Amino acid sequence: MQTEDERREEARRTIEAVWRIESGKLIAVLARLVGDVGVAEELAQDALVAALEQWPESGVPRNAGAWLTAVAKRRAIDGWRRQERLDDRYARLARDLEVELGSDDPALAVEDEIDDDLLRLVFVACHPVLTKPSRVALTLKLLGGLTTDEIARAFLVPSATIGQRISRAKRTLSDSHIPFEVPERAEFPARLSSVLEVIYLIFNEGYSATAGEDWIRPSLCQEALRLGRVLAELTPREPEVHGLVALMEFQASRLGARTTPDGEPVLLQDQDRARWDRILIGRGVHALARSDRLTGGRGRGPYALQAAIAACHATAPSADDTDWEQLVTLYGALADLMPSAVVELNRAVALSMAHGPQAGLEVVDRLAAEGALDGYHLLQSVRADLLFRLDRRAEAREEYERAAALTANQRERALLLARAEAC
């Protein structure tokens, strides 16, 4: 027999799981009805509090999402009714909600309508009017169902900082009168690009943490991958969405092999490929093929090209069997489409593997002379690797030490210093 405390703890865990799944849909539906993301989130939180109070006693409803939606709508009506003077807008909203709640199954909505609302919420949370950090925080809060404390822990910043970002973001959306809608076709590509950027920012922070004691944070990768998959279902005809999903599937497949049991980093060439997740690799292959079909021969976009690069690594039996010539070609295509010193740095690595370390070093030295990557620790790290392979040990050691001084991640710093010692 369960004790009262055990029963309540089990109910709490169930509520947290339901909230992760349903909160985005709930806030999306409410935002369409009330026209304000901040108000919608407050109503959703009220419904969550009601669940925490009632479900441990009454049990979890069969349709938990419907229960939460109905409670949130009733809280909205009650709040507006309590106002001494209702303006026409609130009166109309209250009447509309009462009509919905008068149906036989008041909280159930047509699935297509929920999907439309969810897509609208994605575009609002990732709106370019917001700063990148605010977009990331708001997306994780509204669509990921994460608490402010959870987001703060994931990014190693104070909870107050995340709370301020979220508050400012909601206030900016309200003050800017951002419509709760899917953008028109003319602005759709640019707005979708902002959405994809936010999701990939979340993934990358999990895949290679910029600071802190952990080299990877798998929970962030999993959340970004979940958001990407949801977006792919909501926009099935967008090739770059599937390209991003493919890229994250391939990258996530290696997470289990990227660290030792103690959390020490394991570089790509040293990883045990038997530990790579073949299911995720298969999903990546499928998503990339879907992206390619949707382009209709127009050529891959930047995310699909990066996915193709990741596929070269993910499908190679060993590092020696990697098609480095193909990687040089793919990085060249990516550089043509999206000129970037970071892309050139990666192309230099592929060049060094295909044609020897001197070929890569020439590109790296050019990048260093241009100064575009000043302060970027991976420039020094790559240069150190190439110098080491050329048996220029003293120079390599200096570069490893410079790279270590530039990174804020403690695990990566320790790895770089160990490589310096090995010189």
N, C-alpha and C positions, 0 to 999 in steps of 0.2 A: 504494500500500500504506500502511495506517495504521501509525504507530509504536505502540509499547507504551503510551506516555503518552497518545496520542490515543485509543486503544482504551479505556483505563481511564477517561478523562474522559467519553467517550461513554456508557460503562456507568454512571458516576456520575450523569449527567444523566437517563438512563433510569430509574434507581432512584429519583431524586427525584420524577420524574413519576409513577411507579407509587405511591410513598408518598403523594403528594397524593390520589390517587384511592382507594387501598385502606385507608389507615390508619384512617379512621373506622369502616369496616366491621369491620376486624380487631379494633380495641379494643372495639367493641360486642359482637362474638361472645365475646371473651375475658372481658369484664366479666360477661356472663351466666353463664359457666362458673365463674369464680372468685369472683364476688360482690363485687369491689372494683375500682373504677375505677383507683386508683393502681397496684395490682398488674398489672392488665390493660395499662396503658400501659408498665410496665417490661418485661413479656413481649413486647409489640409492638416496643419499642426493641431488645430482644435479637434479634428476628427481622430487624430492619432491619440491625443490625450484621452478622449472618450473611450477609445479601444483599450488603452492601458487600464482604465478604470473598470470597464465592464466585462471584457473578455475573460479575465481570470475567473470570474464567477459564472458567466453565462456560456462560456466556450466560444471558440472561433466560429463565426458564421460560415455557412456553406459557400457563399459568395462574398468573401471578405472585401474585395474591391468595391462591390455594389453597396455594402454596408457603410464603408467609409465615405463614399460619394454622397449617399443619402444624408448621413449625419452632417457632412460639410455644408450641403445645401440648406439644411434646416438651420444650422448655425448662422448662415448668411441671412436667411429670412428673419430669424430672431433678432440679429444685430440691427438690421435695418428697421424693424418694427419698433425697437426700443428708442430709436431717435425721436426727439420731440417733433421735429419737422422734417418730413421726407420730401426730398426734391423729386421731380418727375422721373429722373433716371432710376433712383433707388426703388421707387414705387413700381416702376415697370419691371425691373429685375426681380423684385419680390413676387409680383404676380406671375411672371414666367416660371420661376422656380416652383411656385405652388402648383401650377398646372402640371409640371413634370412630376412632382411628388404625389399628385393625385392619381397617377396611373397604377395599374396592378403591380408592376415591378419597377418602382420608381427610380432605382439607381442604375438599372441596366441601360446601357446605351448601345446603339448599333456599332458593331466593331469598326466599320469603316469610319464612322464619325470620331471614334476614339483615336484611330490612327491619324486622321487629319489633325486632330487637336494636338497630338503628340508631336507631329512634324512641325506644327506652328510653334510649339514650345521650344523645340530644338533651335529653330531659327531665331527666336527671341533671345534665348539664353546666350547664343553665340553671336549676337548682333555686333557689327563693327564699331558701333558708337561706344562700346565698352572697351576698356583696356584688356590686353591679353590675360593678365592675372585675374581680372574680374570675371572674364568669360569662363575661364577654367573653374574658378570657385563656384560660380553660379550654376554652371552645367552639372558639376558634381553634386551640388545641393539639391537642385530641382529635378534633375533627370536620374541621378545616381542614388538619391535618397540618403546620402551621407550626412552625418551631423557636422556642425562647424568644427568640433573637436577632432573628428576623424580626418577631415580635410587638412586641418592644421598639422596633425601628426604626420600625414602622408607627405607634406611639403616642408616639414621641419620649420614651421613659422608659428608664432604665437596665435592662439585661438582668437584673440582680440583683433589681430591683423586680418584674418580670414573673415571674421564677422564684419569688420569695416568694409572690406572689399564687396561682400555680398550686399550689405546695406546700401553702399554707394551705387552698386550696379542696379539694384531695384529702383532706387531713387532716380537714377539717370534715365532708365527706361520709361518711368512714369513722367518725368519732366520733359522728356523728348517726344512724348506721345507716340511711342513706337507701336504701330498696329500689330495686333495678334493675328498674323496671317502669314501664309507662305508667300515669299516675294514673287513679283511678276517675272515673266520669262526674261525680260531684258536684264534684270539685276540678279537673276537666279544663280548664274555661274559664280559671280563674285561672292554672294552670300553663302553659297554652298562651300566655296573655298574656305571661308571663315570657319564654318562648322567643322570641316575636315581638319583644319589646322588645330582647333581646340582639342579634338579627340586625339590627334597624334601627339600634341604636347603632353597630354595626360599619360599616354602610353610611354613616351620617351623618358619622362621623369621616373616611371616605374622600371623601365628597361635599363637605364643607366643613370642612377641618381646623381644629381649635381653636387650634393653635399650630404654630410652625415656619416654614420658608421656603416651603413648597409650599401652594398654596390647595386643591388636591385631591390625593388619593392613590388613583388608579383601582384599584390592586390590592386595597385594602380593599373598595371597592364591588363588585368582581368576586367576591371571596370571599363577601360577604354575599348577593349575588344567587345564587351557586351554592348556598349553604346554604338560601336561601329556596326555590329550585326543588326541592331534595331534599326539604325538608319538605312541599312541595305534593304531591309524589309519594307521600309516606308518609301524609299526611292529606288525601286527595282530596275529602272531604266538608266541609271546614272553610272557610267563605266568607272569613274574615278572613285566612287564610293566603294565599289567592289574591289578596285585596286588597293585602296587603303586597307580594307578588311583582309585582303590577301597578304599584304605586307605585314600586318600585325599578327596574322596566323603563323606565318613563317618565323617571325622573330620570337613570338611567344613559345614556339615549339622547342626553342633552345634554352628556355629559362632554367629548367631543371639541371642543365649541365654547365651553366655559367658560373656556378660557385661550388666550392667544396662544402662538405657538411658543416664546416666551421664558418662558412660565409666568405672564404677567401675567393677572389676572382679567378676564373679559369678562362684564358683567352681562346678565341675560336679555333686556332690550329691545334690546341691542346685538349679540346673537349672530347669526351667520350660520346661518340655519335649514337651509340646504342641507347643513350639516355634521352635522345631527342624524341619528341612526341610525334609519332608517325600519323596519328589521327589529325593533329593540327596541320601537319605538312600537307596531308591529303585535302583538307579543307582549303588550305591556301592555294593549292594547284587548281581546285575547282573554282574558287573565287577569281583567280587571275584569268582562267579560261573564259569565265563569264564576262569579265571586263573586256577582254579582247573581242569577244563576239559583239558586244554592244558598241564598240568603236566603229564598226562597219568599214574597217580599212583606213580610218583616218589617222591612225598612229596612237601610241600609248601616251597617256598623260603622266605627270611627274610621279604620282603615287603608284601607278601601274608599272612604271619603269623601275622604281625602287623595289617593288614587289618582285619583278623579274630578276633583279640583282640578288634579292634575298633567296629566290628560288634556286639560283645557281649554287648557292652555298647549301641550302637545305636538302637538295636532291643529290648532292655529290657524296659518294661513299666515303671519301676521305679528303683531307686538305690537298693532297697531291693530285687527286682526281678532279679537282675543281677546274672548270673551264675558264681559266683566267683571261684568255683572249676574248671570250664572249663578254666577260665582265668589263674589260677595257672598252669594248664597243658600246655596252649599255651605259657605262658612266659617261662616255663621250656624247651619247644621245641625250642623257639627262643634263649634261652641261650646256648643250645647245638649247634645250628647252627651258632650263632654269639655271642660268649662269651663276656660279657660286664658288667661292674659294674652298668651302668645305667639300663640295663635289669633286673639285680638282684634287684635293688632298686624298680622297678615297680612290680617285683614278690613279694617282701616283702609286698607291699600294698595289693596285691590280697590275699596273705596268711593271712594278718591281718583281712581281711573281711570274709574269709572263716573259719578261725580257731581262731580268736581273736587277739587283738593287741599285746599280748606277743610274739606270733609266728612271727609276722612281725618284732618286735623290735629286736629279736635275730639276724635276718638276717641283719638288719640295723646296729646294733652294730658291727657285724663282718666286714661289709663294712667300717665302720668308723675306725676300728682298722687296716685294711689293707691299708688305706690311699689313695686308688685309686680315691676317690671322694673328696679329700681335696679342699676346695674352691668352691665346687658345692653347691649352696644354697638349692637345692631341697633335699639334704641329710638331712640337718638340719630341713628343713620344714617338711619332712615326719617323722623324729624322734620326732619332736615337736607334730605332730598330734597323734602319737602313745602314747606318754607320757601323753598327755591330756586325751586320752581315758582310760588310766590306772589310771587317777586321780592323776597323779604326776605333779601337776600344776606348782610348782616353777621351776622344771626342764624344763617343756614345755615352760614356758615363756622365759627362757634363750636361748633355741634352736630357738624359733621364732625370738628373737632379733638378734641372730647370722645370721640366714637366711636373715633377712632384711638388715643387713649390707653387705651381699655378693651380693645381686642382684642390677643390674644397672637400672632395670625398676621401675619407680617411682610408678606406680599403684600397682605393686606387693609388693613393699616395704611398702606402706601404708596398704595393706591388712594384711601383716605379722605382722606389729606393732599393728594393731587393734586386731589380734588374741592373741598377747602377752598380751595386756591390758585385754582381756577377761579371761585370766588365773588368 
